[in-house]
Amino acid sequence: MVYDVLENKIEFLKGVGPRRAAILNKELQIFSFGDLLQYYPFRYVDKSRIHKVTEINSDQIYYQLIGRVSELKSYGEPRTTRITARFTDDSGSIELVWFKGLKWVKTRFTPGQQYVLFGKASLFNGQYNFVHPDIEDYTPQLVPVGESLEGVYNSSETMKNNGLGSKQLTKLIKKLLLQVQQTVPEVLPEKILTQHKLMPRALAFQQIHLPSDAPSLEKATKRLKFEEYFFFQLNLLLRKKSRERIKNGVLFSRVGKLFHQFYAENLPFELTGAQKKVIREIRHDLATGHQMNRLLQGDVGSGKTIVALMIILLAIDNGYQAALMAPTEILANQHYQSLKHLLEGMPVNLALLTGSTKARDRKPMFSSLADGSLHLIIGTHALIEDKIQFHNLGLTIIDEQHRFGVAQRARFREKTDKPPHTLVMTATPIPRTLAMTQYGDLDFSIIDELPPGRKPIKTIHLFQSQRLRLLSFMRKQLAEGRQIYIVYPLIKESEKLDLIYLQEGYESLLRDFPEPDYRICVVHGQMKSEDKDFEMQRFIKGQAHIMVATTVIEVGVDIPNASVMVVEHADRFGLSQLHQLRGRVGRGADQAYCVLMTDYKLSSDGRKRMDTMVRTTDGFEIAAVDLELRGPGETTGTRQSGQVELKIGNLLKDEKIIRHVRNVVNQLLDEDPKLAQEDNIRTRNYFDKKFRQQFDWSEIG
């Protein structure tokens, strides 16, 4: 392969060395020349205009001034705590303030010399000043005529204290660009560069860091975003296409007796049009001979479980076993009880395996799995333990799939000769841009219709001062025979967060809803499994009126009579969590309510989350706002391997370019599946290095 100068270790760049390299490694994960070049400015400042002191009228914009520094004063002697000075031009003067680097400030300025100041004005006691402004000696060349954009880089305190602030990073990047500009390798095919009018890679790096003007910056941004999304899509689509080409999947060739019996005798309600459409899509996959990898999205209560069960019956009808894996014991147990009830009277053997399953129960279960007499196993991570062996596993279903890592899901493939079909399900709607990146190697099905008779849940936002109104509402609902969830963010009191913790909330509720008229149960993650199950069963059987819980009930609790969800300190929860919690109610025919309790003082993000929840029950709209507030790394829950981590892309704004790049990559792979043509060799080589995992090109044919 061709030598790539960008793979050189960062410590070998002049001005870095081992000590600074260690800081860049730790703080920014910058290990190589390429990593530094791909550490892009987070904003740009316009230095094309010189302002006058008298023009300063906002603390929201940056100003550039030319003037003189005088009247340095130190405060807090003998240990100086701050230094002030006056900055004067021909229109007036303004105060400058420093709290750090004071020794340097005392010797920095020469009386009568002109300086260029750049910074954001602060308003203090009705007067504007500059705190820690950038100041350089004035020379006519320092202030160019026309446009002048300067990049600003994020930098931590540790970095600043070691001479690696934004200014120093700019200097290092300038040195690096001078050193490598002639040797930066191109990685995209020439045909694609020409066809889509993309700036050369070396020039794009130059212009993203040191833009000549706004149009050049725009072209550099377009080029580098295109490249970033190109290789993400190439990684996803190569795997998807290789899977589609190779007929090594399990073939489900028939719709058999169990499927028909369930549909005719056990189906509890008429399937919605959306459910029927999804079943048709999945049945098509299962009959191709290719391995299915499909993501099933459906809002809370949309009927994903029924769809999953009917696909499980297809597997059993074709002589294969099925496994359903859930992230928590509560959800696994809920699935087991629900499917056991739905399959009542049918010749299907199913079992539940979790961390709490006793050793004496495990042995016969493992034996039945190995000889094929156990058709369906439901469980948690316990299903992928080494000792679990299947007779002929044909289908795996992963529920709330964002809670599992890619490696965990892949473990099922090791348990069978042929890769089993995989259906992953989520009730957390995924924005389209995230779907095309994070999950771009999967086929998609969406259940976008709720079962008939369901009423939209009414969401109300109340402040702590309105608690009496909440208590009155709860009493009224309980009098009508309903049940209520109350969810807290913490189990025990936290010194850092002034929250009503679960125990205190429980004790307060006992006073407001005393026995024997009311019964309250408690469920949280730190309880023993048997205690948790006991409390849960009390609520399921209607023996308790109110359940006090943490987010352990976010998924997997389906109680039609529970019509009210109260979320305490709701602003401490993410939108996807709030949406999941709200979905625990509204399972029956009665009107359901979700009450979000917060303090009056809310952050702007907290207020936006509350307003969004009150305004809409549309999961995709909620997911889009969640993406905007939290970023792609956290939107779907726990960070996992394979997560999208973009250096320049913005999933909130880039749907158009992502869709465009995906089409470009699709076309490229249709024309040259192995990227073997001369124009594509450099792209293939860079791809192999970038992902550090040689793709098995022999699979493509």
N, C-alpha and C positions, 0 to 999 in steps of 0.2 A: 504494500500500500504506500501511497505518496505520503511523505513526511508532512505533518500538520504543525506549523509553528504555534498554533493556538493551544496545543497540548502541553507546551512548556510550563513548568511549575512557576507559580507566581513569585516565589522568593527570588527567582533569577531576573526579575525586572528591576532595573536600577532604581534605587530609592525605596525598595521594599525590604529585602533581606529576611532572615529567619524569624526575627521577633515580630515584625509587622505581618509577615506571612501567616504566623500562628493566629494573630488577631483576626485577619481577614478570613482565615479558615473557620474560626469559631463563630464570629459574629455574622458573616454573610455567606458562608459556604463557598467562598471564592478560593479555588485551589490552583487554577491555571490561568494563562493569558486569556483564553477564551471565556472563562467565567467572568473575568474583569470586563472584557469587552461587552459581555451580555448583562452587565449590571447597569441598567439604563437610568437616566435621570427620571425622577418622579414628577418634576415640573420644570418649566423654563421661565426665566425672567427676561423681560425686554429692557435692554440697556440702550435703546436707540435715542432716548430723549433725556435732556438735562432739565430738571425742574428747578424752581426757585423756592427758597424757604417759605415765602409767603403763599405758595400754592398748596402747601400741605394742608389737607382738609379731611383726611380719611385714615383710619387705621386698618383698612382692608387692602390697600394696594402698596406696591413697592415704589420707592422714589430713588432717583439718582441725582446727586447734587455735586457741584464743584465749589469749594470754598476753603477757608482756613480754620485751623483748630487752635483754640486758646483757652485760658482760664482753667487749667487742670486743677481740680481740688480732690483731696483724699478725705474720706470719712471713716471713723472707727479706729483711729490710731491708738496704740502702736500696731495693732493687727488690723490693717486696712480692710474694710468690708466692701467698699465701692469707690469708684472714681467717677467724677463728672467733668464735663468740659463744655465749651460753647463751640458750635460750628457756625461760621458766618459767611454769607455771600453778599452780593451787592443789594439784596432785598431785605435782609434781616438775619436773625440768628436763632438757633434751636439747641436744646440741651442734648448731650450725649451721655450715656450711662454704661459703665462696665462693672460687673460683679466678679468676673474671672479674668485670668491672665493679666493681673494688675501690675505686676513687675514689668511686663512688656509694654503696657500702656504708658507707664511713667516715662519711658525713654523713647517712645515711638515718634513723637511729633516735633517738628522744627518750627519755631516761630516764623511767621511770614510765608511759609511754603504752602502751595496749593495742593489739595487732596481731592480725590474722587470718593464720595460716600455713596453706598448703596444699602438700602435696608427698608424694613417695614416700620412705619411710624407707630408709636404707642400713645394712647391718650391716658394721662395720669393727672389727677386733680385739675381737670379742665385744660391742661396744656399738653401739646404734643412733644414727644422726645423720641430718640432712637436708642434702643438697648442693644449693645453688642453689634453695631453696624459693621459691614465690610468697608474697609478704608484702604485705598492704595494711593501711592504717589501719583500726582497728575502729570501726564505727558499728553500732547495732542493725539498721539497714536492710540492711547488707551481708550479714548472715546470715539469710535468710528462713526462716520456719517452713514445714515441709512439704517437698515435693520441690524440688530445685534442681539441674538438670543443666547442666553447662557444657561446650561443645565444645572440643576440642583439635585444632589444625591442624598438619599437617606443615610444617616450615620448615627451610631449609638454613642452613648457617653464614653464607654470604654475606648471606642475608636477615636473620638475627639481628643481624649486625654493622651492618646498616643500618636497625635499628629496625623489622623486619618479622617478629618472632617470633610465636608463637601468640597472645599477649595483644594485640599490636598489630593482627594480622589481625582478631581479634574486634572491636576498636574500629572498624576501617575498615568491617567488614561491618555493624555496628550503625548507623553513619552512613549507609551505602548503603541499608539497609532503611528508615530514616526518610525518606530522600529519594525512594525509588521505590515505596514500599508501595502507594500509591493508583494507580500507573500501570503496574504489571506486567501485560502483556497475557496473557490466557488463550489457550492454543494447542490445547486439546483440544475436541472437539465437546461441546456442553451435554448432549446425549443420553447420551454415554458417561460424562460426569462423574456424572450422576444415576443411571444404570443400575448403575454399579460403585461408587457411594458414595465418590467420590474428593474429597479436600480441594481447595479452590480453589488455583490455582498460587501466588498472592501469599502466602496463608497458609502454604502448604507451605514456601516459602523462609524465612519468618519462623520457623516451628517447627523446621526442620532445623538452623538456626543458634542459635536462642535458645528451646529447648523450654520450654513451660510445665510439662510433666510427661511421664512416660514414655509414656502412651497417645497424647498429641499428637505426640510424636517418631515413634512407630510409624506413625501415620496419614500424617505428612509423608513418611516414608521410602517407604511404599507408593505414595503419589501420584507422587513423583519417579522411583522405579524404573519405574512404569508408563509415565510419559512417555518416559523414556529408551529403554526397549525398544520402545515404540510407534513412534517415528520410525525406529529401526533396521529394524523389521519392515516399516514402510510403504515404505521405500526398496527393500528386497529384494523384497517381494511385488508392488509396482508393476511392476518390471522383469520379474518372472516371469510375471505375468498378461498384460502387454502382449505378451510373446513367445508366450504360449499362444494369444492372440486372433488374431495376425496369421499368415496362412499364407504366409510368405515363406521357409520353409526348403526344403532339398533333399528331394525325395521318393524314398525307396528302396522301390519298389513290389513288388519281386520277390525271392525267394530263388533264386539262380541256380546255374549249373553249378559255379563254383569252390567255393562254399560246400558244396554236396553232395559234390563230389569230395574236399575236405579231410576232411569228416566221415566219409566212407566209407573213404578210403584212407590218410590221413596223420595222423589224430588219434592221438597216442601212447598215450592211456589213456581210459577211460570218463569222461565228464564227471560231476562231482558234481551232486547235486540243486541245490545253491546256484548252481553255474555255469549250469545250465540255466534256473533261475528268472531270473537276471540277464540272460541272453541274450534271454529272452522280453520282459522289461521294456524292454530297449534296442530290440528289433525293433519293439515297439509304438510307441515314440517316432519311429523312423525312417519309419514308414508313415503318420504323421499329416499331413505337410506343414508342421509347425511345426519350428522349429530345436530340436534336442535340446541341453540343457545338463545333463549328468548326472555326478554324482560317484560313482565306484566305489571302495568301501572293501573291502579284503581283507587279512588278515594276511599276513605274509611267507610265501611258499610256498603260498598258497591257490589259485593258478592264474589270476591276473588276465591274464597275457600271452596265454593261450589264448583267453580271452574277447575280448580286444582284437583278436587276429588274425581271429577269426571275424567280428567286426563290420567289420574292414577288407575281408574278402572280400565281404561284403554290398555295401559301397561300390563295389568294383571290378566286381562283377556288374551293378550298376546304371549302369555307365559313368562312375564318378567316381574321382578320385584320393584318396589318403589320406596323411596326414603324422603321424608319431609323434615327439614331442619329449621328450627326456630332459635332466636338469640337468647331467650330466657326460659327458665323452667315454667313460669306462669303461662307464657304463650304456648309452649310445647304441650303443657297439660290441657290448656283450653282447646287446642287443635285436636288432641286425642279424644277428649270428651265429646267435642262437636262431631268429629268424623265417626266415632263409635255410635253415636245416636243416629246419624244420617244413614249409616250402613246396617241398622238394626234389621235382623231377619235375613241378611245376605251372607253367603258363604265366603266371607273375606276375613282372614286372620290378621289382626293388627296389634301392635304393642307399643308401649311408651318407654323410652330409654333416656334418662337424664343423669346428672351427677348424683342425684339422691336415690337412684334405683339400687335396691339392696343386692348384695353379691349373690344371694341364694336365688334371686329372680333373674339375674343376668345369665347364668349358665344355660338354662333351658332356652332363653331367648337367642343367645348366640348360636346354639345348636340348630334352632329352627330357621335362623337366617341362613346358616351354612347349607342346610339340606333343602331349602326352598319352600318349606311348609309355612313360613311366615311371609305373608304377601306384602305387608306395609309396616314400616317402622317409622315412628315419629319421635323426635328428640331434639336435644341441644347439640353442642360441640361433641358430646359423647359419641355421636354417630360416626365421627371420623377418627376415633381411636384405632390404633394399629390392630388391636385384637378383634375388631369387628370385620367379619368376612361374609360376603354375600354369595348366594348360589348363582344368581343371574340378575344383577342390578341393571335395570333398564331406564329408570327415571329418577332424577333427584329434583326436589323442589326446595328452594331456599326462600324462607319468608323474612320480610324486613331485611333484604339482602345488604343494605348499606352498613349493617352492623358486623358483617363478616369481611375478612380480607380475601383478596384473590387467591392466595395460597390455600386458605382453608377450604374454599369452594373446590379447588383443584384436587383436593385429597380424595374425593369420591372417584375420580378417574383412575386412581391407583388400585381401586378395589375390584376392577373388572377388566376383562380383555378388551372389550369394545367400549369406547367412551359413552357413558349414559347420556340420554337427553337431559338437558338442564333447563328448568323454568325458575327464574328468580322473580320474586314478587315484592312490590313496595306500595305502601299507602302514602308515601311521601312523594307528591308529584315532582317531577324533575323538569326544570326549565329546558326548552329546546336546545339552547346552546350547550348546556351541560350534557344533555343526552347525546349530542353529536361528538362530544369529546370524551368525557369520562366513560360513557357506555356505548361508544360508537361501534364496537365490535359485536353488539347484540342486535337481534331483531326486536322490534317493539310492538307490543299490543297494549291498547288502552281501553279500560272499561270506563266510559264517560257517561254512565247513566245509573241512577240509583234505582233500587227495586220500587215498584209501585206502592203508593200509600205512605211513603216516608215524607214527613213534613220538614222543611228547612229549619235548622236549629237557630234560635234567636240568641244573639250574643250581646251581652250588656257589660259596659265598663263602669265600675263603681269605685269610689275612693274610700279609704279607711273610715273617713268621717260619716260615710253612709251605711255603716255596718248594721244599724238598727233596721234599716230598710231591707237589707239582705236577710236578717234573721226572721223578719216578718214574712218575707217571700218564701223562705225555707219551710216555715211552719205551715203555710198555706199548701205548699206542694206535698208535704208529708201527710197533711189532713186528707188530701185527695188520694192517698195510697201510693204515692211515688217514693222513690229512693234517691239518695243524693251522694255524689262523690265530693270530697274536699281534698285538694291536692296542695301540698307544701313543697317548697324547693329544698328544705333541709330536714334532716332527722333530728339533729341536736343543735343546740344554740352555737352560733359562731361569734367569736369576738370581733371579727372583721365586718360582718354583715349584720345590720340591725334588722333582723327578720323575726317574724313570729315563727318559731320552729314547731315542728310537728307535735312534740310532747305538750308544749304550752297550749297549742291550739286545741289539742284533744281535751285537756283539762278545762279549758274555757267552754268548749262545747258541752261537756258534762253538766256544767252549771246552767247553760242556756237550754239544753235538751235533756232534762234529768230522767233517770230510770224511775219507775218501770214504764213510763209512757213512751220513752224512746230508747233505742238500743244502738250503740255505736261500736263499730269494729275498726281495727287499725292494721294496716299492711305497709311494710317498708322492706327495703332490700337487705337490712341487717338481721332480720328475723330468721329463725330456723325454718327450713322448708316446710316441715309438718305444721308449725304454728301459722305460717303464712297461708297454707292451704286450708287450715281450719277456719281462719278468719274470713278467707275468701268464700268458702262454702256457706258460712253464715249469711253473707250478703247475697250470694246467688240464690239461696233458698228463701230469702225474704225475712230471715230471722234478725237481721240488723237493718236499721233504717238509714244510717249514715256510715259511709266508709271514709275514714281519714287515711290518706296515703301519700307517698312520694310518687315520683314518676315511674315507679315500678309498674304502675297500671297504665302506662302510656300505650302499650299495645297488649292485645290478647284478652281483654275482659269484655265480654259481650252479654250485657244484662238488659233486656228490653224494658224492664220496669224502672230502670234508673234514668230519670229524665232531667236531672240537674247536675252540672259540673261546675264547681266553684274552684277557681285557681287563685290561691293566695300569692301575693307578690308576683303577679303575672308578668311584670316587666323584667323579671330575672330569667324568664324562659325564652328560648328562641322561637321563631314563628312556626317552624315545622313541629316542634314539641307541642306548642299550643294547639295547632291544628289536629295533631294526633289525639291530644287529650279531649278536645271538643268532640272528636269522633267516637268517644266512648259512650256518649248519650245519643238519643235519637234513633235507637235501634227498634223501638216499638212504634205504635200508631199514635201515641200521645205527643203533644207539643213538647219539645225539649229546649232547655236553656243552658247557656254557658255564661257564667258570671266571672269577669276578670277583675280581681281586687288589686289596687295599687295605692301607694301613697300619692298625695297631690303633686309633689315634686317629681317630675319624670324627665329623664334625658330625652333629647330629640329622637334618638333611635327607639327608646321605650315608648314614647308617644306614638311614633309611626307604627310600631307593632300593634299597639292597642287599637288605633284607628283602622288598621288593615283588617284585624280580626272582626271588628264590629261591622265594617262595611261589606265584607264578602265571605262567602263559604267556598269560593272557587279555589281549589287546591293549586291550580297552575298559576293563578294570579298571586297567591300567597307565596308560592315557591319563587316567583320572579322577584318579589320584594325581599324575600329572605336572602336571595343571591346578592341583591344590591347591598343589603345591610351587613352581611357576614362574609361574603366572598365565596368562591367555589370550594375552598378547602374544607368548609364546615357545613355547607348547606344540607348535605344528606347524612349528617351525623358523623360517626367516628371516622377519623382519617385512616385510610387504608393504603396498601401498596397499589401502585397503578393510578394513584390520585393525580388529577390534573394540577400541575403547578406551573403557571405561566410566568414568563419573565417580562413580556411586553403586551401579550394579549389581554383582552378584557371581555369576559364571557357575557357581561351585561350589555355590552354595546356592539359586539362583533358577530352577531348572528349572520349577517349578510356575507361577510368575508369567510366565516367558517363553512357556510353552505357552499360558497363558491369553491373554496379550496378542496372540500370533500369531493365535489364533482370533478375537479381537475385530477385529483389522485385516482379516483375511480377510472377515469378515462385512460390515464397513464398505465394502470395495471391491466386494463382490458387490452391495450395495445402491446404491452411488454410485461407479462406477468412476473418474469424473473429479473426484471431490470437489467437485462443482459446486453441491450443495445449500447453501442459505444457512447452515445450521448447521455445514457443513464447510469453508466458504471460509477461515476463519482458520487452520484446520489446513493447508490446501493452501498458503496464503501463507507460513506459518512453515516448512513443509517445503522450499519453493523457496529460502528464505533460508538455512536450516540447512545444506543440502548445496551451496549456491553453484553449483548446476548445474541450470538449468531443465530439469525432466523434460519430454519431448516428450508433452504431454497428448493431442496429436492421434492418438498411436498407440493410445490407449485408446478403444474404441468399443463 
